[in-house]
Amino acid sequence: MSQLILPRRRFLSGLALGGGGLALSGCDAITENESVIAAIKKADRLTYHSQRALVDRQALAQEFSRADLSPTFRANGSTSVNTTEYQQHTREKFANWQLKVGGLVAKPQSFSMRQLLQMPAREQITRHDCVEGWSAIGQWRGTPLALILKAAGLSSRARFLVFHCADTLDGLPYYESIDLVDAFHPQTILAWSMNGQMLPVAHGAPLRLRVERLLGYKHAKYVNRIEAVTSFADIYQGNGGYWEDVSGYEYYGGM
């Protein structure tokens, strides 16, 4: 889960300075202005809908060979979960951990790691692009999200999936969400393996969302519950993700 070092206020201030040479004293007023924030959110929605209209929904992100693997793959955001429950799961190698799937589904499900490992898996070597400006190529293996949704019987009323995670940042629960186009994309998996080994704790064990056509902050780590919803307006601050809520990231982090 990539963190953005440059907060929204500084980012927007930079845009204001670059665009009009405004004095520093006026930047905060501009970037705190509700009409400016509303305009930026409108542009985000336009980008999202334009992507959906113009880009092949099944187009694959580039895949690489093992020779292309990065020697170092940075662990960003949370690198562990400091709860008694999670620490117990790590000691048990997640033998008693379960992924819960609920919300707008016909058959709410709980999957153990053993069940997930026995399901058909997909392996892919892809590039992770972080909003901080770094990239790394890693090998991922995991359960296609589409199989999990099929088992749960996704309702026709569902429009988004919310991924609730075991970690917190600054005392707030971490979460992310994607729409159903990305949910059913063939490269969207719940990864339980990285570079030929079981997923390390620092990279989100036991499950990390890999949604390869989106930026790194959408790849939620420590996923322990999936909720199908019509809207995320009433979930936390209503913007669809932790970083979207606290730092104003755009909802659709497409590439």
Backbone bond lengths (Angstrom), bond angles and torsions (degrees), N, CA, C in turn:
res aa  C-N    CA-C-N  psi(-1)  N-CA   C-N-CA  omega(-1)  CA-C   N-CA-C  phi
1 M - - - 1.445 - - 1.507 108.12 -
2 S 1.292 116.11 101.96 1.442 119.83 -170.61 1.515 111.19 -73.10
3 Q 1.325 115.34 140.14 1.441 121.00 176.32 1.516 109.28 -101.16
4 L 1.330 116.03 143.23 1.456 121.15 177.30 1.514 108.96 -96.88
5 I 1.347 117.24 114.52 1.457 121.01 -179.65 1.519 110.17 -65.67
6 L 1.326 117.34 -37.34 1.449 121.99 -177.57 1.525 108.81 -84.98
7 P 1.345 120.00 108.17 1.450 120.71 -178.55 1.514 111.86 -70.00
8 R 1.337 114.54 165.98 1.459 119.20 -173.83 1.521 111.72 -58.94
9 R 1.344 116.78 -41.06 1.456 118.35 -175.94 1.521 110.77 -61.02
10 R 1.338 117.53 -46.27 1.467 120.34 179.33 1.519 110.98 -65.81
11 F 1.337 116.49 -37.97 1.463 119.67 -179.93 1.523 110.71 -62.99
12 L 1.337 116.41 -47.73 1.449 120.46 -178.69 1.527 111.02 -68.60
13 S 1.335 115.08 -35.35 1.464 118.00 176.76 1.516 110.67 -62.03
14 G 1.335 115.84 -39.37 1.456 120.36 177.79 1.514 111.44 -61.53
15 L 1.332 115.98 -41.05 1.457 119.34 177.58 1.527 110.21 -62.94
16 A 1.327 115.84 -42.86 1.458 119.09 -178.91 1.523 110.99 -63.81
17 L 1.337 117.08 -42.92 1.458 120.61 179.77 1.518 111.37 -65.47
18 G 1.342 115.53 -43.81 1.455 119.44 -178.03 1.510 111.88 -66.76
19 G 1.317 116.29 -35.08 1.452 119.45 -175.04 1.513 113.56 -81.43
20 G 1.351 117.09 -31.72 1.445 116.14 -173.34 1.504 114.89 -138.01
21 G 1.324 118.35 4.94 1.459 119.68 179.62 1.503 112.98 61.15
22 L 1.319 118.06 35.97 1.449 121.50 -175.90 1.513 111.06 -72.23
23 A 1.308 117.22 152.83 1.457 122.01 177.00 1.515 109.12 -69.54
24 L 1.337 115.54 148.34 1.458 120.60 -179.21 1.511 111.64 -57.68
25 S 1.312 117.72 -34.69 1.455 120.75 -175.95 1.521 112.23 -64.05
26 G 1.340 117.29 -20.62 1.453 119.17 -178.30 1.506 114.81 -96.46
27 C 1.344 117.83 -6.21 1.458 120.20 -171.94 1.517 112.84 -68.73
28 D 1.324 117.33 -43.50 1.454 119.87 -178.42 1.520 111.10 -60.20
29 A 1.327 115.95 -40.67 1.458 119.06 179.81 1.517 111.02 -61.99
30 I 1.335 115.41 -37.97 1.466 118.97 -179.94 1.512 111.23 -69.01
31 T 1.344 116.73 -47.89 1.456 119.82 -173.72 1.524 112.94 -76.97
32 E 1.344 117.67 -12.67 1.457 120.19 174.28 1.526 111.12 -97.37
33 N 1.335 117.06 -2.54 1.449 121.25 -177.91 1.524 110.24 -71.15
34 E 1.320 116.88 126.47 1.464 120.93 -174.95 1.522 112.14 -62.38
35 S 1.331 117.68 -34.59 1.463 119.85 -179.51 1.528 110.94 -68.40
36 V 1.359 116.62 -33.88 1.462 120.11 177.43 1.525 109.68 -67.95
37 I 1.331 116.20 -46.30 1.465 120.55 178.55 1.527 110.32 -59.87
38 A 1.327 117.10 -42.34 1.467 120.96 179.88 1.531 110.73 -63.58
39 A 1.342 116.43 -38.18 1.465 120.02 179.37 1.522 110.99 -65.57
40 I 1.339 116.27 -40.10 1.458 120.21 179.29 1.524 110.29 -65.38
41 K 1.333 117.22 -42.39 1.463 120.47 178.56 1.528 111.03 -63.96
42 K 1.327 116.32 -36.02 1.461 120.05 177.24 1.525 110.21 -64.19
43 A 1.335 116.24 -40.49 1.465 120.29 177.60 1.519 110.84 -64.60
44 D 1.339 117.20 -37.97 1.465 121.03 176.79 1.527 110.32 -59.51
45 R 1.327 115.85 -46.15 1.475 119.90 -179.58 1.526 110.87 -63.78
46 L 1.326 116.54 -38.31 1.463 120.13 178.55 1.525 110.42 -63.60
47 T 1.343 116.87 -42.85 1.461 120.90 177.33 1.521 110.91 -59.50
48 Y 1.327 115.93 -45.83 1.460 121.74 -179.63 1.527 111.45 -59.04
49 H 1.326 116.45 -51.04 1.466 119.84 -177.36 1.538 111.21 -69.14
50 S 1.322 117.28 -33.35 1.462 119.78 176.82 1.518 110.80 -65.06
51 Q 1.334 116.84 -42.67 1.465 120.97 177.22 1.527 110.24 -59.41
52 R 1.286 116.21 -45.25 1.465 119.78 -178.37 1.527 111.62 -65.02
53 A 1.335 116.98 -34.03 1.459 120.86 -178.05 1.526 112.41 -78.54
54 L 1.330 117.64 -32.51 1.457 120.69 -169.69 1.525 114.96 -104.26
55 V 1.334 117.64 -25.94 1.464 120.81 -173.29 1.526 110.65 -98.97
56 D 1.317 116.03 135.32 1.460 121.66 176.60 1.528 109.42 -56.21
57 R 1.308 116.23 121.78 1.465 119.99 -174.47 1.521 112.78 -67.72
58 Q 1.302 117.72 -20.74 1.462 121.50 179.73 1.524 112.93 -102.24
59 A 1.337 117.21 1.74 1.455 120.08 -179.66 1.523 109.77 -60.19
60 L 1.338 115.63 136.63 1.456 120.68 -176.19 1.521 112.02 -91.39
61 A 1.317 115.74 144.09 1.460 120.06 168.10 1.526 108.18 -67.48
62 Q 1.319 117.53 151.26 1.463 121.37 -179.10 1.523 110.85 -58.98
63 E 1.320 116.18 137.48 1.453 121.48 174.69 1.526 109.40 -114.09
64 F 1.321 115.50 153.11 1.456 122.24 -171.52 1.530 110.50 -123.35
65 S 1.322 116.28 -178.67 1.458 121.69 177.23 1.527 109.74 -103.99
66 R 1.317 116.94 169.10 1.454 120.83 179.12 1.532 111.43 -61.83
67 A 1.314 116.43 -28.27 1.466 119.66 178.09 1.528 112.09 -64.39
68 D 1.333 116.37 -19.07 1.464 120.62 -177.85 1.528 113.10 -91.59
69 L 1.340 118.28 -4.53 1.458 120.22 -176.71 1.525 111.32 -56.80
70 S 1.316 116.19 137.37 1.462 120.95 179.02 1.531 110.22 -72.29
71 P 1.331 117.80 137.65 1.466 119.74 178.86 1.521 112.68 -63.59
72 T 1.326 116.02 -28.05 1.461 121.49 177.44 1.518 108.64 -132.87
73 F 1.326 115.12 132.18 1.462 120.68 176.47 1.520 106.60 -121.42
74 R 1.303 116.20 108.67 1.463 122.21 -173.86 1.531 111.52 -61.49
75 A 1.327 116.23 135.49 1.465 121.83 172.13 1.519 107.72 -93.49
76 N 1.315 116.96 110.59 1.454 121.49 -172.40 1.518 111.55 -108.19
77 G 1.318 116.57 162.22 1.452 120.33 -179.47 1.520 110.40 68.24
78 S 1.323 116.85 -141.63 1.463 120.63 176.51 1.522 109.81 -64.93
79 T 1.316 116.36 140.60 1.466 120.10 176.30 1.524 111.63 -118.33
80 S 1.329 116.93 3.98 1.460 122.32 173.89 1.522 107.79 -167.48
81 V 1.311 116.22 173.59 1.460 121.95 177.64 1.522 107.25 -125.63
82 N 1.310 116.22 116.78 1.463 120.28 -173.60 1.524 112.26 -94.38
83 T 1.325 114.75 58.75 1.455 119.37 173.12 1.525 108.52 -120.89
84 T 1.333 115.55 152.25 1.459 120.08 179.63 1.526 110.95 -59.96
85 E 1.333 116.22 -40.24 1.464 120.78 -178.37 1.525 111.20 -63.00
86 Y 1.327 116.33 -47.04 1.464 119.22 -178.33 1.521 111.00 -66.96
87 Q 1.308 117.37 -41.91 1.463 119.93 179.10 1.523 111.08 -60.90
88 Q 1.337 116.63 -36.89 1.466 120.00 175.86 1.521 110.73 -64.36
89 H 1.331 116.65 -41.72 1.472 120.43 178.02 1.524 111.16 -61.39
90 T 1.323 117.29 -40.22 1.462 118.43 -179.97 1.528 110.89 -65.09
91 R 1.338 116.75 -39.16 1.471 119.67 178.35 1.522 111.11 -64.24
92 E 1.333 116.45 -32.84 1.467 121.63 -179.90 1.519 111.98 -88.23
93 K 1.342 116.62 4.67 1.467 122.44 -176.49 1.528 111.19 55.96
94 F 1.322 114.86 35.16 1.464 124.28 175.10 1.532 113.36 63.85
95 A 1.332 117.04 23.30 1.465 121.14 -178.99 1.529 111.65 -63.78
96 N 1.332 117.98 -29.30 1.464 121.52 -178.10 1.527 112.90 -110.93
97 W 1.311 115.88 9.07 1.462 120.89 177.66 1.524 109.48 -77.63
98 Q 1.334 117.36 150.96 1.466 121.30 177.54 1.521 111.06 -139.10
99 L 1.324 114.94 143.65 1.458 122.48 170.68 1.522 107.77 -94.03
100 K 1.314 116.86 125.16 1.464 121.02 179.30 1.525 109.57 -102.91
101 V 1.320 115.59 138.98 1.463 122.14 179.58 1.521 107.68 -127.58
102 G 1.338 116.78 122.20 1.457 120.06 -176.78 1.509 111.87 -151.51
103 G 1.321 115.33 -155.58 1.458 120.12 -174.40 1.512 110.04 84.31
104 L 1.320 116.59 -133.48 1.462 121.43 -176.23 1.529 111.05 -83.46
105 V 1.325 114.62 71.12 1.460 121.95 176.56 1.528 108.44 -134.22
106 A 1.325 115.79 153.00 1.467 120.39 -179.95 1.518 111.92 -75.69
107 K 1.342 115.95 -32.94 1.463 120.41 -175.77 1.528 109.66 -133.13
108 P 1.321 117.77 89.05 1.476 118.89 176.72 1.525 110.67 -52.00
109 Q 1.324 115.28 140.27 1.454 120.13 -172.21 1.532 111.65 -126.21
110 S 1.334 114.55 155.17 1.461 121.89 167.45 1.522 106.61 -131.60
111 F 1.326 116.20 123.53 1.460 121.78 -178.37 1.514 109.41 -112.18
112 S 1.316 117.33 127.13 1.456 120.66 171.51 1.524 108.32 -80.57
113 M 1.323 116.71 164.69 1.455 119.27 176.04 1.522 110.77 -62.16
114 R 1.306 116.51 -36.51 1.468 119.28 179.28 1.524 110.53 -61.39
115 Q 1.336 117.14 -41.71 1.462 120.21 178.77 1.522 111.02 -64.94
116 L 1.329 116.53 -42.68 1.463 119.91 -179.61 1.520 111.30 -63.77
117 L 1.326 116.36 -40.23 1.461 120.08 -179.94 1.523 112.24 -67.44
118 Q 1.334 117.11 -24.23 1.462 120.60 179.84 1.522 112.74 -85.71
119 M 1.321 117.79 -11.31 1.459 121.67 179.31 1.525 109.98 -79.32
120 P 1.337 117.57 158.27 1.467 119.39 175.05 1.529 110.31 -54.79
121 A 1.315 116.32 140.64 1.467 121.15 -175.57 1.524 110.55 -120.94
122 R 1.312 115.02 158.32 1.464 121.63 173.72 1.521 108.32 -121.88
123 E 1.340 115.41 139.36 1.460 121.38 176.40 1.516 109.00 -117.98
124 Q 1.314 116.67 137.81 1.459 120.70 -178.89 1.525 109.84 -151.61
125 I 1.322 116.01 144.86 1.460 122.51 176.16 1.521 106.65 -112.53
126 T 1.319 115.81 112.39 1.454 120.90 -170.81 1.526 110.59 -134.83
127 R 1.323 114.88 168.42 1.463 120.71 178.75 1.525 109.90 -100.49
128 H 1.307 115.35 129.06 1.460 123.26 176.49 1.519 107.95 -93.75
129 D 1.326 117.72 120.95 1.459 121.96 -178.85 1.522 109.45 -111.44
130 C 1.324 115.54 118.67 1.460 121.56 -178.21 1.520 110.74 -97.24
131 V 1.328 116.34 147.06 1.460 120.45 178.23 1.525 112.00 -67.59
132 E 1.333 117.97 -13.74 1.462 120.33 175.88 1.527 111.87 -74.10
133 G 1.331 116.95 -12.93 1.455 120.11 176.69 1.513 115.03 107.63
134 W 1.337 118.32 6.56 1.462 119.69 178.00 1.526 109.62 -112.37
135 S 1.320 115.11 158.42 1.463 122.21 178.44 1.522 109.05 -136.84
136 A 1.325 116.12 156.37 1.463 121.44 175.45 1.520 108.18 -153.45
137 I 1.322 115.13 148.29 1.463 120.92 179.47 1.524 108.96 -105.17
138 G 1.335 115.12 127.63 1.457 120.47 -179.25 1.516 111.53 -135.07
139 Q 1.318 115.07 160.42 1.463 122.07 177.80 1.526 108.00 -103.15
140 W 1.306 115.81 127.24 1.456 121.60 -176.39 1.528 110.29 -124.22
141 R 1.300 115.60 142.16 1.461 121.24 174.27 1.521 107.49 -135.99
142 G 1.327 115.55 135.52 1.453 117.80 -177.89 1.514 112.53 -173.15
143 T 1.312 114.49 -176.11 1.457 122.43 -177.49 1.521 110.24 -87.00
144 P 1.327 118.90 124.75 1.471 119.64 176.31 1.519 110.83 -57.03
145 L 1.302 116.64 130.91 1.457 120.83 -178.96 1.530 111.21 -59.96
146 A 1.325 117.07 -33.44 1.470 120.65 -179.23 1.529 111.70 -58.28
147 L 1.341 117.41 -35.52 1.465 120.26 179.50 1.522 111.47 -66.57
148 I 1.310 116.50 -38.30 1.463 121.03 179.47 1.525 110.19 -67.58
149 L 1.331 116.64 -41.56 1.462 120.26 179.53 1.522 111.16 -67.21
150 K 1.327 116.44 -36.46 1.467 120.03 177.40 1.518 110.90 -63.95
151 A 1.324 117.08 -42.10 1.460 120.85 -179.89 1.520 111.46 -64.36
152 A 1.341 116.94 -32.96 1.459 120.99 -178.44 1.522 112.91 -85.11
153 G 1.321 117.85 -13.68 1.462 120.11 -179.86 1.522 112.00 69.58
154 L 1.317 116.31 68.48 1.461 121.70 -176.86 1.523 111.13 -60.07
155 S 1.324 116.73 131.91 1.467 122.12 179.76 1.526 111.02 -71.90
156 S 1.327 115.70 150.12 1.463 120.32 176.36 1.530 111.44 -68.95
157 R 1.322 117.18 -14.10 1.467 120.62 178.27 1.520 112.39 -82.83
158 A 1.310 117.79 -14.47 1.459 121.11 -178.40 1.527 110.70 -71.55
159 R 1.329 116.49 139.65 1.469 121.86 177.51 1.521 112.65 -124.39
160 F 1.325 115.97 -24.01 1.465 120.62 -177.34 1.522 109.99 -139.15
161 L 1.325 115.11 159.19 1.453 121.61 170.87 1.517 108.21 -117.48
162 V 1.325 115.53 131.46 1.460 121.42 177.19 1.524 107.72 -106.32
163 F 1.332 116.22 129.98 1.457 122.47 -179.22 1.527 108.46 -105.70
164 H 1.320 115.27 108.46 1.456 121.30 178.91 1.528 108.03 -90.43
165 C 1.322 115.64 135.58 1.465 120.84 -171.17 1.527 111.45 -118.14
166 A 1.318 115.51 161.06 1.460 120.74 -177.55 1.515 112.79 -79.34
167 D 1.336 117.82 -18.20 1.462 120.04 -175.45 1.520 112.37 -92.79
168 T 1.317 114.82 165.73 1.458 122.69 173.82 1.523 108.46 -130.49
169 L 1.321 115.55 155.83 1.466 122.01 173.17 1.519 107.41 -130.02
170 D 1.314 116.09 127.67 1.468 121.22 -177.78 1.521 111.77 52.29
171 G 1.327 115.66 35.67 1.456 120.84 176.66 1.512 115.56 81.27
172 L 1.335 117.63 1.05 1.465 121.32 -178.73 1.522 110.19 -106.79
173 P 1.331 117.88 140.40 1.470 120.30 177.78 1.522 111.03 -61.89
174 Y 1.329 115.38 139.30 1.454 119.36 177.32 1.520 109.28 -88.61
175 Y 1.336 115.45 138.08 1.458 120.46 175.40 1.516 108.77 -154.26
176 E 1.323 115.45 162.84 1.462 121.77 173.35 1.526 107.77 -147.37
177 S 1.319 116.69 172.00 1.460 120.58 178.61 1.516 110.01 -152.01
178 I 1.322 115.28 154.45 1.456 122.33 175.11 1.517 108.40 -139.10
179 D 1.332 116.40 163.25 1.460 118.83 176.19 1.529 109.34 -88.31
180 L 1.314 115.82 178.40 1.466 119.66 -174.03 1.522 113.08 -74.95
181 V 1.331 117.78 -21.99 1.460 119.47 174.96 1.524 109.32 -61.84
182 D 1.319 116.13 -48.90 1.461 119.67 178.47 1.530 111.51 -71.34
183 A 1.319 116.95 -32.00 1.468 119.76 -179.01 1.525 111.73 -62.24
184 F 1.331 116.86 -38.12 1.458 120.85 -176.76 1.524 113.19 -96.86
185 H 1.324 117.09 5.36 1.461 119.72 177.55 1.529 109.10 -65.23
186 P 1.333 118.63 140.02 1.474 120.43 -174.76 1.530 114.42 -61.11
187 Q 1.332 118.12 -23.28 1.467 120.06 -179.78 1.527 113.04 -92.16
188 T 1.320 117.78 1.43 1.464 120.38 178.90 1.520 109.01 -86.42
189 I 1.315 115.16 113.96 1.464 120.87 -175.99 1.526 109.73 -134.39
190 L 1.326 114.60 161.03 1.455 121.31 166.72 1.524 105.81 -98.86
191 A 1.315 115.70 101.08 1.462 120.96 -171.78 1.524 110.98 -79.34
192 W 1.331 114.72 131.69 1.467 120.93 174.27 1.535 111.26 -118.77
193 S 1.331 116.87 3.07 1.457 121.36 177.77 1.519 109.48 -137.99
194 M 1.337 115.55 143.12 1.467 122.04 177.93 1.523 108.60 -136.11
195 N 1.318 115.44 126.06 1.471 121.75 177.90 1.522 112.47 52.64
196 G 1.337 115.61 41.03 1.458 121.15 174.41 1.508 115.66 82.43
197 Q 1.334 118.37 2.45 1.458 122.74 179.28 1.531 109.31 -124.36
198 M 1.322 116.33 159.43 1.456 118.41 174.78 1.528 109.00 -58.34
199 L 1.311 115.83 143.97 1.460 121.94 -173.94 1.528 111.23 -54.72
200 P 1.340 117.90 124.93 1.466 120.24 179.26 1.527 111.76 -68.82
201 V 1.313 115.87 155.42 1.463 120.90 177.59 1.527 110.67 -57.49
202 A 1.313 117.73 -43.28 1.469 120.63 -177.44 1.520 112.58 -62.05
203 H 1.327 116.90 -22.40 1.465 120.74 -179.59 1.524 112.39 -104.53
204 G 1.356 116.95 12.26 1.455 118.77 169.12 1.502 117.86 110.54
205 A 1.331 118.56 17.82 1.466 121.34 -178.17 1.534 111.14 -51.69
206 P 1.327 116.48 143.39 1.460 126.15 6.55 1.531 114.06 -91.64
207 L 1.346 118.11 -13.79 1.459 120.70 -177.04 1.515 110.89 -134.47
208 R 1.323 114.18 134.99 1.456 120.94 174.79 1.523 109.03 -129.22
209 L 1.302 116.53 131.20 1.455 121.04 175.38 1.525 109.77 -68.44
210 R 1.329 116.06 130.07 1.455 121.55 170.90 1.525 107.39 -119.51
211 V 1.313 115.09 114.02 1.458 121.52 179.92 1.522 105.33 -128.42
212 E 1.328 115.32 88.68 1.458 123.11 -156.40 1.519 116.02 -67.86
213 R 1.302 119.15 -14.76 1.463 119.50 179.52 1.533 112.01 -93.76
214 L 1.334 116.16 6.78 1.461 120.26 -179.25 1.530 110.42 -117.47
215 L 1.325 115.97 158.31 1.455 121.85 178.95 1.527 111.53 -66.23
216 G 1.342 114.86 164.09 1.454 121.18 -170.15 1.505 116.27 -58.43
217 Y 1.340 118.41 -32.10 1.465 118.03 -176.62 1.525 112.77 -68.42
218 K 1.322 118.06 -14.83 1.464 120.82 177.08 1.535 112.52 -82.05
219 H 1.348 116.96 -11.10 1.465 121.52 -174.98 1.526 110.08 -88.77
220 A 1.305 116.05 75.34 1.467 121.87 -173.13 1.527 112.34 -58.02
221 K 1.335 115.74 137.54 1.462 122.54 176.73 1.534 109.29 -101.57
222 Y 1.342 114.93 165.22 1.476 121.98 176.14 1.532 112.53 54.67
223 V 1.329 116.47 37.10 1.469 120.35 -177.67 1.527 109.79 -66.41
224 N 1.335 116.39 126.50 1.468 118.74 177.13 1.528 113.62 -128.67
225 R 1.342 116.70 -5.95 1.468 118.52 176.98 1.522 109.47 -153.29
226 I 1.333 115.69 138.21 1.461 122.22 176.21 1.519 107.60 -118.33
227 E 1.315 115.85 130.58 1.456 121.80 -178.44 1.525 109.71 -123.21
228 A 1.328 117.44 122.16 1.460 121.98 176.78 1.529 108.49 -87.86
229 V 1.326 116.38 129.42 1.465 121.02 -173.89 1.531 110.57 -138.54
230 T 1.326 115.54 162.77 1.465 120.00 172.00 1.518 110.64 -84.78
231 S 1.334 116.16 -28.14 1.458 122.31 -177.65 1.523 108.48 -156.28
232 F 1.329 116.61 152.90 1.460 119.46 173.82 1.525 111.73 -105.04
233 A 1.343 116.21 18.31 1.462 120.89 -176.33 1.517 112.34 -59.68
234 D 1.333 118.00 -32.09 1.461 121.45 -177.66 1.523 113.10 -101.21
235 I 1.328 117.44 11.57 1.458 121.02 -179.80 1.527 108.89 -101.75
236 Y 1.315 116.32 114.36 1.457 122.87 -175.23 1.524 109.69 53.12
237 Q 1.320 119.24 -121.33 1.466 119.04 -177.74 1.526 113.30 -93.34
238 G 1.320 116.60 3.69 1.455 120.19 169.35 1.503 117.96 84.67
239 N 1.342 117.82 11.42 1.462 119.55 -178.05 1.519 114.20 -103.14
240 G 1.336 116.72 -0.76 1.458 119.59 172.50 1.507 116.15 98.42
241 G 1.328 119.15 1.59 1.451 120.60 179.23 1.515 111.75 -178.96
242 Y 1.327 115.37 161.66 1.465 120.00 -179.11 1.524 111.55 -58.27
243 W 1.347 116.70 -52.77 1.464 119.30 -176.93 1.523 111.76 -70.69
244 E 1.323 116.61 -30.06 1.462 119.84 174.41 1.528 110.31 -63.57
245 D 1.338 116.25 -36.84 1.466 120.99 179.62 1.524 112.41 -73.32
246 V 1.328 117.20 -49.34 1.469 119.75 -168.88 1.521 113.96 -90.41
247 S 1.339 117.89 -23.48 1.460 119.48 -174.96 1.527 113.93 -128.88
248 G 1.317 116.55 4.40 1.455 119.09 174.34 1.516 115.10 75.14
249 Y 1.353 118.12 22.09 1.467 118.92 174.85 1.529 109.35 -59.02
250 E 1.325 115.39 151.39 1.452 118.39 174.43 1.530 109.30 -68.73
251 Y 1.330 115.61 148.54 1.471 118.67 -179.61 1.514 110.86 -65.46
252 Y 1.337 116.34 -46.48 1.455 119.07 -176.89 1.518 108.90 -92.79
253 G 1.329 116.09 101.62 1.465 120.05 -179.85 1.506 111.83 -92.73
254 G 1.315 116.87 51.87 1.462 121.26 -176.16 1.517 112.83 -77.52
255 M 1.335 114.26 158.14 1.463 120.29 178.46 1.530 110.31 -118.12
